Amino acid sequence: MAAHRKPKQRPYTGPAARTAATLALAGAATAAALPGPAHADPQRTPAQVKAEVDRLYHDAEVATEQYNGAKEKADAAEDALDTLRDEAARRTERLNASRDALGSFAAAQYRTGGLGTSVQLALSSDPDQYLERASYVDRIGDRRAAALDKVRHQVAQIAMLRSQAEGKLAALASRRAELKKHKATITTKLAGAQQLLARLTPPERSAYENSDHGSAGARTADRADRATARGPVRAPNARAAEAVAFAYGALGKPYVWGATGPSSFDCSGLTQAAWRSAGVSLPRTTYTQINAGRRVSRTELAPGDLVFFYSGISHVGLYIGNGQMIHAPRPGAPVRIAPIDQMPFAGAARVA
């Protein structure tokens, strides 16, 4: 039985070849323009977009607090390095003065050291006066030995200071690398949030930006209004009252990550600035501020208390009473009054 063979396809030539090539390119372009099922970007609903934006903003806030902590340590390392360098410069000046004094001793010895003591005594016209001078010279020799020991000690101290400065410089380089990493994370998360927000219609985006925390803010807005209508609650002491007054004065100022005022704030920057106005120094980050005072329960809250949110202690506000706080929420949302039940409550601290 004869084998059936597939007839050979003749290659296109001339106009037929050009036509085939054109069709192939057009098909490839169409395939590239139409995403396949494996690469399709599912269409998110506005609610899903808002939820994802909330997540990105929260991630950015976590990175912001990490950045704030790294910056605090970097600033401390830089201050310590400057202090060591200043101390090394002062000790070097004293070392140079000691070396000049040794040089004077050496010059005097050179001028009088050409003759032995017995010859100098023999040639002296007044032996008693010479012996008195020789005793003085011995005392000078003792002083010279002490000065030499002092120089050796100063050299050792300066070497130690320089070694410490090198260690601080290495620590500073490490902190700056950490700052760069956290800053990259923050900017990436914020850029992603902005890209998602661009998918919303103008009314949807406006509604999101005017809410405190996505849909949670909308659900609690009526409760915030009712609490405000009850009027302010008196602070327990003058310092707390001063901190609360500062927070009220910051209402409407923009959120800027890493900012501590006076024209913009992030969340821990606002609470730090508020209590600084009352004469109380707080640490820079949320996860250190929670340990800055006495822990209090939610039922014990009083105006001026610091209220913290999320399991990682990544957000903080200043409690003002009636279940409300003043806080710096996120980029695009200025300092405002909000209910404390809009986010997962993590704890509270009373500073004073």
Disulfide bonds with the S-S distance in Angstrom:
none
